[in-house]
């Protein structure tokens, strides 16, 4: 087994607060109230938040990290529910303080009592928040919760932001201080994306060296996009594990649709996307959905690395098996010939550290700038080597070129007429730019602007 040279770490610049409770008491609604926008998935179905999810929030100029967790059901033997319980337990271990949320409309339940017993055994400060107290007339509902022996119950309404939400946050943050978070600007964001059950969560857990997200043979166990921070060779990364992206026709409206939308948004917010493909399925051909996901990444202008996972399960491997597999990918997804491919196994850790090295290389390519003089030389030589055809007795002329921006590299070609620049010739120019400057793993944008020729 290959040993990875990385260090996983939890950001300690900010205090950490975990939000726990049984299913459907309003934990995610409360977290969304803190974040100020709908970040955690909220639905009437219990258990929609399965993994622990981290958000950076601020109250009265005091920043801290809040962890949203899945609903705890102590003693439940269901595989998913056991995993949710484990995730909530880990969150409590990581947290500096814990908010225990209960449902004021239902009173104390046996599950509330079981959770309270667990929390009392911890050495963490626990705050008891009685949620769904939406009016002053309901304030008497909180008296029953003294029996949990957790402390003074605080009545809140996570949905409306009323009640004692402010008092609760004031109490929690009274000993928090401002922290300098400038270092986070250097962090590279990696989104782990792909179809359901391709092994995305297993890869994240292997990279982190801990059971960070739920792994199961049941397709679709990751519903939220999960952020984790780690360091590899003095470079800081944020790893984002996303829900599997299925075909739109197979996505049920509601929680799963929100999860897919979140995964797509994670692509738009990342620097480099690692598209995970199941090697055991890809031997029979690259799926249309994998091609669609690749198109989403490309259209978003993000860097890309293709990770062919479960390589340890491919039978009859020979010295040229990888080359043949690369040829298959090149044939079936020709528009991704510039994207690096790595053949990995989350189970055996085979080549797993290449994810970081390739992501670093791709990010450098995304940030590459080309001098104007060298750029015009390459464009002019490409033009002379293969002049465009005349259209209605007019020929495209490229008078000047410049790089407008990076991430992704974007170039502007000033021409005599935009209509004369056809897509195939733009692709030709892109290929020539790649031949000259590389741009491995990153899309290249070419914009065309009309510019009148100077009269002699």
C-alpha positions in Angstrom: 0.0 0.0 0.0 1.3 3.4 -0.9 1.8 5.8 2.0 0.6 9.3 1.5 2.7 12.2 2.7 0.1 14.6 3.8 -1.2 16.2 7.0 -4.9 16.4 7.7 -5.9 19.3 10.0 -8.9 21.0 11.5 -8.8 24.8 11.3 -8.3 26.0 14.9 -8.3 29.7 14.0 -12.0 29.8 14.9 -14.0 28.2 17.7 -16.2 25.3 16.6 -19.9 24.9 17.5 -21.7 21.7 16.8 -25.5 21.6 16.3 -27.0 18.3 17.3 -30.4 16.7 18.0 -32.8 14.1 16.9 -34.2 14.2 13.3 -36.5 16.9 12.2 -36.2 19.3 15.1 -34.9 22.1 12.9 -31.2 21.9 13.1 -30.5 22.8 9.5 -33.1 25.6 9.6 -31.2 27.0 12.6 -27.9 26.7 10.8 -29.3 28.4 7.7 -30.5 31.2 10.0 -26.9 31.6 11.2 -25.4 31.5 7.8 -27.9 33.9 6.3 -28.8 31.8 3.3 -30.1 28.4 2.5 -26.9 26.2 2.7 -28.0 23.1 4.5 -30.8 21.1 2.9 -34.1 21.5 4.7 -37.0 19.1 4.2 -39.8 17.6 6.2 -38.3 14.1 5.8 -36.1 13.2 8.8 -32.5 12.5 8.2 -31.9 14.7 5.1 -28.7 15.9 6.6 -26.5 12.8 6.8 -22.9 14.0 7.0 -21.5 16.8 9.2 -21.2 20.0 7.3 -19.1 23.0 8.2 -20.0 26.7 7.7 -18.1 29.8 8.7 -20.4 32.3 10.4 -20.1 35.5 12.4 -22.0 37.0 15.3 -21.3 40.5 16.6 -18.0 40.5 14.7 -17.0 37.2 16.3 -16.3 34.6 13.7 -16.7 30.9 14.4 -17.4 27.6 12.6 -20.8 25.8 13.0 -21.2 22.1 12.2 -24.6 20.9 11.0 -25.1 17.2 11.8 -27.5 14.5 10.9 -30.4 13.6 13.3 -29.2 11.4 16.1 -31.3 8.2 16.9 -29.4 6.3 19.6 -29.9 2.6 19.3 -31.2 2.6 15.7 -29.6 -0.3 13.9 -30.2 1.0 10.4 -26.9 1.3 8.5 -27.5 4.9 7.5 -28.8 6.0 10.9 -25.7 4.4 12.6 -23.5 6.4 10.3 -25.4 9.6 11.1 -24.9 8.8 14.8 -21.2 8.3 14.3 -20.9 11.6 12.3 -22.7 13.5 15.1 -20.5 12.0 17.7 -17.3 13.0 15.8 -18.7 16.5 15.4 -19.2 16.7 19.2 -15.6 15.6 19.7 -14.3 18.3 17.3 -16.5 21.1 18.7 -15.6 23.5 21.5 -19.3 24.0 22.3 -22.5 22.1 21.5 -26.0 23.4 20.8 -28.6 20.7 21.6 -31.8 21.4 19.7 -35.2 19.9 20.7 -38.7 20.4 19.4 -40.8 22.5 21.7 -44.1 21.4 20.1 -43.5 17.8 20.9 -42.1 18.0 24.4 -39.4 15.7 25.8 -39.1 12.4 23.9 -37.2 9.3 24.8 -34.7 10.0 22.1 -34.1 13.5 23.5 -33.4 11.9 26.9 -31.0 9.4 25.3 -29.1 12.2 23.6 -29.0 14.3 26.8 -27.4 11.3 28.6 -24.7 11.1 25.9 -24.0 14.8 26.0 -23.8 14.9 29.8 -20.9 12.4 29.6 -18.9 14.8 27.4 -16.7 17.5 28.8 -18.1 20.1 26.4 -20.3 23.1 27.2 -23.8 22.3 26.0 -26.6 24.8 25.3 -30.2 23.5 25.2 -32.3 25.3 22.5 -36.0 24.6 22.5 -37.0 25.2 18.9 -40.4 26.0 17.2 -41.5 28.4 20.0 -43.0 30.8 17.5 -45.0 33.0 19.9 -45.0 34.3 23.5 -48.0 32.1 24.3 -45.9 29.0 23.7 -43.1 30.0 26.1 -44.5 27.7 28.8 -43.7 24.7 26.6 -40.0 24.9 27.6 -40.6 24.0 31.2 -40.7 20.2 30.5 -37.1 20.3 29.1 -35.6 21.1 32.6 -36.0 17.3 33.1 -33.1 16.7 30.6 -30.7 18.2 33.2 -28.7 19.9 30.4 -29.1 23.4 31.8 -31.3 26.4 31.3 -33.6 25.8 28.2 -33.6 28.7 25.8 -36.7 29.2 23.6 -36.0 30.0 20.0 -37.7 30.0 16.6 -35.2 29.0 14.0 -37.7 29.5 11.2 -38.5 33.1 12.1 -35.3 34.1 13.9 -37.3 35.2 16.8 -37.3 34.3 20.5 -34.0 33.8 22.1 -31.8 33.2 19.1 -29.9 36.4 19.7 -29.6 35.6 23.5 -28.4 32.1 22.6 -25.7 33.3 20.2 -24.7 36.1 22.7 -24.1 33.4 25.4 -22.2 31.1 23.1 -19.9 33.7 21.7 -19.2 35.7 24.9 -15.6 34.3 25.1 -14.9 34.2 21.3 -12.4 36.6 19.8 -11.6 37.8 16.3 -9.2 35.8 14.4 -7.0 36.5 11.4 -8.2 34.4 8.5 -6.1 35.9 5.7 -4.2 32.6 5.1 -7.4 31.1 3.7 -7.0 33.1 0.5 -4.1 30.8 -0.6 -6.2 27.6 -0.2 -7.0 25.7 -3.4 -10.6 24.4 -3.6 -11.0 20.9 -5.1 -14.5 19.6 -5.9 -14.7 15.8 -6.0 -17.5 15.1 -8.5 -19.0 12.3 -10.5 -21.9 9.9 -10.8 -23.4 8.2 -7.7 -21.3 5.3 -6.3 -18.2 6.1 -8.2 -16.2 6.2 -4.9 -16.1 10.0 -4.3 -16.6 9.7 -0.5 -14.1 6.9 -0.2 -11.5 9.0 -1.9 -12.2 11.9 0.4 -11.9 9.7 3.5 -8.7 8.1 2.2 -7.2 11.5 1.6 -8.2 12.8 5.1 -7.2 9.6 6.9 -10.5 9.6 8.8 -14.1 8.6 8.4 -15.1 12.1 7.3 -18.1 11.3 5.1 -20.5 8.4 5.0 -19.5 5.6 2.7 -22.0 2.9 1.8 -22.8 0.7 -1.1 -26.2 2.4 -1.2 -26.2 4.9 -4.1 -26.7 8.5 -3.2 -25.6 8.5 0.5 -23.9 11.9 0.1 -26.6 14.6 -0.3 -24.8 17.8 0.8 -21.5 19.1 -0.4 -19.0 18.5 2.3 -16.0 20.8 2.9 -12.8 19.4 4.5 -9.4 21.2 5.0 -6.0 19.6 4.7 -2.4 20.3 4.0 -0.2 18.4 1.5 3.5 19.4 1.0 3.0 22.8 2.5 0.0 23.5 0.2 -3.5 24.0 1.7 -6.5 22.6 0.1 -10.3 22.5 0.7 -11.7 19.1 -0.4 -15.4 19.3 -1.4 -17.2 16.0 -1.5 -20.4 16.3 -3.5 -23.5 14.4 -4.1 -23.5 12.1 -7.2 -24.9 13.8 -10.3 -27.4 11.6 -12.0 -29.4 12.3 -15.2 -32.0 14.9 -14.7 -34.8 12.5 -15.7 -33.7 10.2 -12.8 -33.5 12.9 -10.2 -36.5 13.1 -7.9 -37.8 16.6 -7.1 -37.1 17.7 -3.6 -34.1 16.7 -1.5 -32.1 14.9 -4.2 -32.7 17.8 -6.7 -31.3 20.2 -4.1 -28.3 18.0 -3.6 -27.5 17.8 -7.3 -27.9 21.6 -7.6 -25.5 21.9 -4.7 -23.0 19.7 -6.4 -23.2 21.8 -9.6 -22.8 24.9 -7.5 -19.7 23.4 -5.8 -18.2 23.0 -9.3 -18.8 26.6 -10.0 -17.2 27.7 -6.7 -14.1 25.4 -6.9 -10.7 25.9 -8.5 -10.2 22.4 -9.9 -12.7 19.6 -10.2 -11.6 16.0 -9.9 -14.1 14.0 -11.9 -14.2 10.5 -10.6 -15.0 7.6 -13.0 -15.7 4.0 -12.0 -13.0 1.9 -13.8 -15.2 -1.2 -13.5 -17.9 0.4 -15.5 -15.7 2.5 -17.8 -14.1 -0.6 -19.3 -17.3 -0.9 -21.3 -17.4 2.7 -22.3 -17.6 6.2 -20.9 -21.2 7.0 -19.9 -23.1 9.9 -21.3 -23.6 11.3 -17.8 -19.8 11.4 -17.3 -19.5 13.4 -20.5 -22.3 15.7 -19.3 -20.5 16.3 -16.0 -17.3 17.0 -17.9 -19.2 19.6 -19.9 -20.5 21.2 -16.8 -16.9 21.6 -15.5 -15.6 22.9 -18.8 -18.5 25.4 -19.2 -17.8 26.7 -15.7 -14.2 27.4 -16.7 -12.7 25.2 -14.0 -9.6 23.1 -14.0 -10.1 19.4 -14.3 -8.4 16.1 -13.4 -10.0 12.8 -14.4 -9.5 10.2 -11.7 -10.3 6.6 -12.8 -11.1 5.0 -9.4 -11.3 1.3 -8.4 -8.3 0.5 -10.6 -7.5 -2.3 -8.3 -10.7 -4.1 -9.4 -9.8 -4.1 -13.1 -8.9 -7.6 -14.1 -6.2 -8.8 -16.4 -4.1 -5.7 -16.2 -1.0 -5.6 -18.4 1.8 -3.2 -19.0 -0.2 -1.3 -21.7 -3.6 -1.4 -20.0 -3.4 2.2 -18.8 -2.4 3.3 -22.3 -5.3 1.5 -23.9 -7.7 3.0 -21.3 -6.4 6.5 -22.0 -6.9 5.9 -25.8 -10.5 4.8 -25.0 -11.1 8.0 -23.1 -9.5 10.1 -25.8 -11.7 8.4 -28.4 -14.9 8.8 -26.5 -14.3 12.2 -24.9 -12.0 13.9 -27.5 -12.7 17.4 -26.1 -10.9 16.4 -22.9 -7.6 15.5 -24.5 -5.9 18.3 -22.5 -7.1 16.9 -19.1 -4.7 14.8 -17.1 -5.8 11.3 -16.2 -4.8 9.4 -13.1 -5.6 5.7 -12.3 -6.3 5.3 -8.6 -7.8 3.2 -5.9 -9.4 4.7 -2.8 -9.2 1.3 -1.1 -5.5 0.5 -1.7 -4.4 4.2 -1.9 -2.8 3.4 -5.2 -1.5 6.7 -6.8 -3.9 8.7 -4.5 -1.3 11.4 -3.8 -1.3 12.2 -7.5 -4.6 14.0 -7.0 -2.7 16.8 -5.1 0.2 17.0 -7.5 -2.0 17.1 -10.6 -4.4 19.6 -9.0 -1.4 21.9 -8.2 -0.1 21.6 -11.8 -3.6 22.4 -13.2 -4.0 25.3 -10.9 -0.7 26.7 -12.0 -1.8 26.3 -15.7 -5.1 28.1 -14.9 -3.1 31.0 -13.5 -0.6 31.2 -16.3 -0.1 34.6 -18.1 1.4 35.0 -21.6 3.2 38.1 -22.6 1.5 40.1 -25.3 4.5 40.0 -27.7 4.9 36.2 -27.5 1.1 35.7 -27.8 0.9 37.7 -31.0 3.9 35.8 -32.4 2.2 32.5 -31.9 -1.1 33.7 -33.3 0.5 35.2 -36.3 2.5 32.0 -37.0 -0.6 29.9 -36.6 -2.5 32.2 -39.0 0.3 32.1 -41.6 0.5 28.3 -41.3 -3.2 27.8 -41.9 -5.0 30.9 -43.3 -8.8 30.8 -43.0 -10.9 30.4 -46.1 -12.5 33.4 -47.7 -16.2 33.9 -47.0 -18.1 35.9 -49.6 -14.8 37.2 -50.9 -13.8 38.3 -47.4 -11.0 36.7 -45.4 -10.6 36.9 -41.6 -7.7 39.1 -40.4 -6.3 39.0 -36.9 -4.8 42.3 -36.2 -4.0 42.1 -32.5 -4.2 39.6 -29.6 -4.0 40.0 -25.8 -4.7 37.9 -22.7 -7.6 39.4 -20.8 -7.6 37.3 -17.7 -6.7 34.1 -16.0 -8.6 31.2 -14.2 -9.4 30.3 -16.9 -6.9 31.8 -19.4 -8.9 34.1 -21.6 -7.7 35.7 -24.8 -9.1 38.5 -26.9 -8.5 38.5 -30.7 -9.2 41.7 -32.5 -10.3 40.9 -36.0 -11.8 42.7 -39.0 -15.1 41.0 -38.7 -16.5 38.7 -35.9 -18.7 36.9 -38.4 -15.6 35.6 -40.3 -14.3 33.8 -37.2 -15.9 30.3 -37.4 -15.9 27.8 -34.5 -13.6 25.4 -36.2 -11.0 28.1 -36.7 -11.3 29.2 -33.1 -10.7 25.6 -32.1 -7.6 25.6 -34.3 -6.3 28.7 -32.6 -7.0 27.1 -29.2 -5.0 24.0 -30.1 -2.1 26.2 -31.3 -2.2 28.1 -28.0 -2.0 24.8 -26.1 0.9 23.6 -28.3 2.8 26.7 -27.4 1.9 27.3 -23.8 0.5 24.0 -22.4 -2.6 25.0 -20.4 -2.9 21.4 -19.2 -6.2 20.7 -17.4 -7.8 24.1 -17.9 -10.3 25.4 -20.4 -9.0 28.2 -22.7 -11.4 31.0 -23.6 -11.1 32.9 -26.9 -13.2 36.0 -27.4 -13.4 37.8 -30.7 -13.9 41.6 -31.1 -14.3 43.5 -34.3 -11.8 46.3 -35.0 -11.7 48.4 -38.1 -8.5 48.4 -40.1 -6.5 51.6 -40.1 -6.5 53.5 -43.4 -3.2 53.9 -45.0 
